[in-house]
């Protein structure tokens, strides 16, 4: 894996911000046609981001990479 993770919580949040920006950019102007599958994946990743600080550090990087 080429992603070097040094600050798991911050880097995961940054990756989420980028994914949300990509999702928003794919919507055709004048519509609300979000990619339903991507929206669900982002919802799940938001839950992981909220729970990540509660997970022991030795498991955080493996969880993020999955």
DSSP file (Angstrom, degrees, kcal/mol; ACC not computed):
  #  RESIDUE AA STRUCTURE BP1 BP2  ACC     N-H-->O    O-->H-N    N-H-->O    O-->H-N    TCO  KAPPA ALPHA  PHI   PSI    X-CA   Y-CA   Z-CA
    1    1 A X              0   0    0      0, 0.0    64,-0.0     0, 0.0     0, 0.0   0.000 360.0 360.0 360.0 128.5    0.0    0.0    0.0
    2    2 A X        +     0   0    0      2,-0.1     2,-0.8     0, 0.0     0, 0.0   0.538 360.0 103.8 -86.7  -5.9    1.5    3.3   -1.0
    3    3 A X        -     0   0    0     62,-0.0     2,-0.8     1,-0.0    62,-0.0  -0.681  61.7-152.8 -80.5 112.8   -0.4    5.4    1.4
    4    4 A X        -     0   0    0     -2,-0.8     2,-0.7     2,-0.0    -2,-0.1  -0.783  11.2-161.2 -87.9 114.0    2.0    6.3    4.3
    5    5 A X        +     0   0    0     -2,-0.8     3,-0.2     1,-0.2    56,-0.1  -0.866  30.7 149.7-104.3 114.1   -0.2    6.9    7.3
    6    6 A X  S    S+     0   0    0     -2,-0.7     2,-0.4     1,-0.2    -1,-0.2   0.668  79.6  30.7-111.2 -29.7    1.4    8.8   10.1
    7    7 A X  S  > S-     0   0    0      1,-0.1     4,-2.9     2,-0.0     5,-0.3  -0.773  72.4-174.1-130.8  85.4   -1.7   10.5   11.7
    8    8 A X  H  > S+     0   0    0     -2,-0.4     4,-2.3     1,-0.2     5,-0.2   0.854  79.5  47.1 -54.3 -45.7   -4.6    8.1   11.1
    9    9 A X  H  > S+     0   0    0      2,-0.2     4,-1.9     1,-0.2    -1,-0.2   0.938 117.6  41.3 -65.9 -47.2   -7.4   10.2   12.4
   10   10 A X  H  > S+     0   0    0      1,-0.2     4,-2.4     2,-0.2    -2,-0.2   0.925 116.5  48.3 -66.5 -45.4   -6.4   13.4   10.5
   11   11 A X  H  X S+     0   0    0     -4,-2.9     4,-2.2     2,-0.2    -1,-0.2   0.862 110.4  51.6 -66.9 -35.3   -5.5   11.6    7.3
   12   12 A X  H  X S+     0   0    0     -4,-2.3     4,-2.0    -5,-0.3    -1,-0.2   0.914 110.3  49.4 -66.4 -41.6   -8.7    9.6    7.3
   13   13 A X  H  X S+     0   0    0     -4,-1.9     4,-2.5    -5,-0.2    -2,-0.2   0.915 110.1  51.4 -62.6 -42.0  -10.7   12.8    7.7
   14   14 A X  H  X S+     0   0    0     -4,-2.4     4,-2.1     1,-0.2    -2,-0.2   0.905 108.6  50.8 -61.0 -41.1   -8.7   14.4    4.8
   15   15 A X  H  X S+     0   0    0     -4,-2.2     4,-2.1     1,-0.2    -1,-0.2   0.876 110.0  50.7 -65.9 -35.7   -9.5   11.4    2.6
   16   16 A X  H  X S+     0   0    0     -4,-2.0     4,-2.6     2,-0.2     5,-0.2   0.921 107.5  52.6 -65.1 -44.1  -13.2   11.8    3.4
   17   17 A X  H  X S+     0   0    0     -4,-2.5     4,-2.1     1,-0.2    -2,-0.2   0.907 111.2  47.4 -58.2 -42.0  -13.2   15.4    2.6
   18   18 A X  H  X S+     0   0    0     -4,-2.1     4,-2.2     2,-0.2    -1,-0.2   0.898 110.7  51.1 -67.0 -40.3  -11.7   14.6   -0.8
   19   19 A X  H  X S+     0   0    0     -4,-2.1     4,-2.3     2,-0.2    -2,-0.2   0.893 110.2  49.6 -64.5 -39.6  -14.2   11.8   -1.4
   20   20 A X  H  X S+     0   0    0     -4,-2.6     4,-2.6     2,-0.2     5,-0.2   0.908 109.2  52.1 -65.6 -41.4  -17.1   14.2   -0.6
   21   21 A X  H  X S+     0   0    0     -4,-2.1     4,-2.0    -5,-0.2    -2,-0.2   0.908 110.2  48.9 -61.2 -41.1  -15.7   16.8   -3.0
   22   22 A X  H  X S+     0   0    0     -4,-2.2     4,-1.0     2,-0.2    -2,-0.2   0.911 110.5  50.9 -64.1 -42.2  -15.5   14.2   -5.8
   23   23 A X  H >< S+     0   0    0     -4,-2.3     3,-0.8     1,-0.2     4,-0.4   0.931 111.2  47.6 -60.6 -46.1  -19.1   13.1   -5.1
   24   24 A X  H >< S+     0   0    0     -4,-2.6     3,-1.1     1,-0.2    -1,-0.2   0.873 108.1  55.8 -64.6 -37.1  -20.3   16.7   -5.3
   25   25 A X  H 3< S+     0   0    0     -4,-2.0    -1,-0.2     1,-0.2    -2,-0.2   0.712 100.4  60.0 -69.3 -19.4  -18.4   17.4   -8.5
   26   26 A X  T << S+     0   0    0     -4,-1.0     2,-0.4    -3,-0.8    -1,-0.2   0.552  80.3 103.4 -86.8  -6.5  -20.1   14.4  -10.2
   27   27 A X  S <  S-     0   0    0     -3,-1.1     2,-0.2    -4,-0.4     7,-0.1  -0.610  77.5-121.1 -78.7 129.9  -23.6   15.8   -9.8
   28   28 A X    >   -     0   0    0     -2,-0.4     3,-1.8     5,-0.2     5,-0.3  -0.491  38.8 -96.1 -68.6 136.7  -25.0   17.3  -13.0
   29   29 A X  T 3  S+     0   0    0      1,-0.3    -1,-0.1    -2,-0.2     3,-0.1  -0.233 109.7  22.3 -54.3 137.4  -25.9   21.0  -12.5
   30   30 A X  T 3  S+     0   0    0      1,-0.3    -1,-0.3    -3,-0.1     2,-0.2   0.479 111.3  87.1  84.2   3.1  -29.6   21.6  -11.7
   31   31 A X    <   -     0   0    0     -3,-1.8    -1,-0.3     2,-0.0    -4,-0.0  -0.755  67.0-143.9-124.5 173.9  -30.1   18.0  -10.4
   32   32 A X        +     0   0    0     -2,-0.2     2,-1.8    -3,-0.1    -3,-0.1  -0.174  50.7 141.0-123.3  36.3  -29.7   16.2   -7.1
   33   33 A X        +     0   0    0     -5,-0.3    -5,-0.2    -7,-0.0     2,-0.1  -0.486  23.9 171.2 -87.2  69.6  -28.5   13.0   -8.8
   34   34 A X        -     0   0    0     -2,-1.8     2,-0.8    -7,-0.1     3,-0.1  -0.452  47.7 -98.4 -73.0 151.4  -25.8   11.8   -6.3
   35   35 A X     >  -     0   0    0    -12,-0.2     4,-2.3     1,-0.2     5,-0.2  -0.641  34.7-153.2 -71.3 110.8  -24.3    8.4   -6.8
   36   36 A X  H  > S+     0   0    0     -2,-0.8     4,-1.9     1,-0.2    -1,-0.2   0.864  90.2  51.3 -58.0 -41.9  -26.4    6.4   -4.3
   37   37 A X  H  > S+     0   0    0      1,-0.2     4,-2.1     2,-0.2    -1,-0.2   0.918 110.6  47.7 -64.4 -44.0  -23.7    3.8   -3.7
   38   38 A X  H  > S+     0   0    0      1,-0.2     4,-2.5     2,-0.2    -1,-0.2   0.890 108.5  55.6 -64.8 -38.5  -21.0    6.4   -3.1
   39   39 A X  H  X S+     0   0    0     -4,-2.3     4,-1.9     1,-0.2    -1,-0.2   0.898 108.8  47.6 -60.9 -40.3  -23.3    8.2   -0.7
   40   40 A X  H  X S+     0   0    0     -4,-1.9     4,-2.2     2,-0.2    -1,-0.2   0.894 110.2  51.7 -68.4 -39.3  -23.7    5.0    1.3
   41   41 A X  H  X S+     0   0    0     -4,-2.1     4,-2.4     1,-0.2    -2,-0.2   0.909 110.3  49.4 -62.6 -41.0  -20.0    4.3    1.4
   42   42 A X  H  X S+     0   0    0     -4,-2.5     4,-1.9     2,-0.2    -1,-0.2   0.864 108.1  53.7 -66.7 -35.5  -19.4    7.9    2.7
   43   43 A X  H  X S+     0   0    0     -4,-1.9     4,-1.6     2,-0.2    -1,-0.2   0.923 110.8  46.6 -62.8 -43.4  -22.0    7.4    5.4
   44   44 A X  H  X S+     0   0    0     -4,-2.2     4,-2.0     1,-0.2    -2,-0.2   0.909 111.1  50.9 -65.0 -42.5  -20.2    4.2    6.5
   45   45 A X  H  X S+     0   0    0     -4,-2.4     4,-2.4     1,-0.2    -1,-0.2   0.828 105.4  57.1 -67.4 -29.5  -16.8    6.0    6.4
   46   46 A X  H  X S+     0   0    0     -4,-1.9     4,-2.1     2,-0.2    -1,-0.2   0.911 105.9  50.4 -64.2 -41.6  -18.3    8.8    8.5
   47   47 A X  H  X S+     0   0    0     -4,-1.6     4,-2.1     1,-0.2    -2,-0.2   0.911 110.4  49.7 -62.1 -41.6  -19.2    6.3   11.2
   48   48 A X  H  X S+     0   0    0     -4,-2.0     4,-2.2     1,-0.2    -2,-0.2   0.910 108.5  53.1 -63.3 -41.4  -15.7    4.9   11.1
   49   49 A X  H  X S+     0   0    0     -4,-2.4     4,-0.5     1,-0.2    -1,-0.2   0.888 110.4  47.4 -61.3 -38.9  -14.2    8.4   11.5
   50   50 A X  H  < S+     0   0    0     -4,-2.1     3,-0.3     1,-0.2    -1,-0.2   0.885 118.3  40.8 -69.1 -38.2  -16.4    9.0   14.6
   51   51 A X  H >X S+     0   0    0     -4,-2.1     3,-1.9     1,-0.2     4,-0.6   0.703  92.6  87.4 -82.9 -20.5  -15.4    5.6   16.1
   52   52 A X  H >< S+     0   0    0     -4,-2.2     3,-1.4     1,-0.3    -1,-0.2   0.846  83.1  55.1 -52.8 -43.6  -11.7    5.7   15.1
   53   53 A X  T 3< S+     0   0    0     -4,-0.5    -1,-0.3    -3,-0.3    -2,-0.1   0.743 106.3  54.5 -63.8 -18.9  -10.5    7.6   18.2
   54   54 A X  T <4 S+     0   0    0     -3,-1.9     2,-0.3    -4,-0.2    -1,-0.3   0.590  91.6  88.4 -87.8 -11.5  -12.2    4.9   20.4
   55   55 A X  S << S-     0   0    0     -3,-1.4     5,-0.1    -4,-0.6     0, 0.0  -0.703  93.7 -98.1 -89.9 136.3  -10.3    2.1   18.7
   56   56 A X    >>  -     0   0    0     -2,-0.3     3,-2.2     1,-0.1     4,-0.8  -0.220  33.4-118.8 -54.2 141.5   -6.9    1.1   20.0
   57   57 A X  H >> S+     0   0    0      1,-0.3     3,-0.8     2,-0.2     4,-0.7   0.804 109.0  64.7 -54.6 -35.5   -4.1    2.7   18.0
   58   58 A X  H 34 S+     0   0    0      1,-0.2    -1,-0.3     2,-0.1     4,-0.2   0.676 109.0  40.8 -67.1 -13.9   -2.5   -0.6   16.9
   59   59 A X  H <> S+     0   0    0     -3,-2.2     4,-2.1     2,-0.1    -1,-0.2   0.546  93.6  83.9-105.6 -11.2   -5.7   -1.4   14.9
   60   60 A X  H <X S+     0   0    0     -3,-0.8     4,-2.4    -4,-0.8     5,-0.2   0.918  90.0  47.0 -63.0 -47.3   -6.4    2.1   13.5
   61   61 A X  H  X S+     0   0    0     -4,-0.7     4,-2.4     1,-0.2    -1,-0.2   0.914 112.4  49.9 -64.8 -42.8   -4.1    1.9   10.4
   62   62 A X  H  > S+     0   0    0     -4,-0.2     4,-1.3     1,-0.2    -1,-0.2   0.906 111.6  49.7 -61.4 -40.4   -5.3   -1.6    9.4
   63   63 A X  H  < S+     0   0    0     -4,-2.1     3,-0.3     1,-0.2    -2,-0.2   0.918 110.9  48.8 -64.2 -43.7   -8.9   -0.4    9.7
   64   64 A X  H  < S+     0   0    0     -4,-2.4    -2,-0.2     1,-0.2    -1,-0.2   0.907 108.8  53.0 -63.7 -41.9   -8.3    2.6    7.6
   65   65 A X  H  <        0   0    0     -4,-2.4    -1,-0.2     1,-0.3    -2,-0.2   0.779 360.0 360.0 -67.4 -24.9   -6.5    0.6    4.9
   66   66 A X     <        0   0    0     -4,-1.3    -1,-0.3    -3,-0.3    -2,-0.2   0.492 360.0 360.0 -78.3 360.0   -9.5   -1.7    4.6
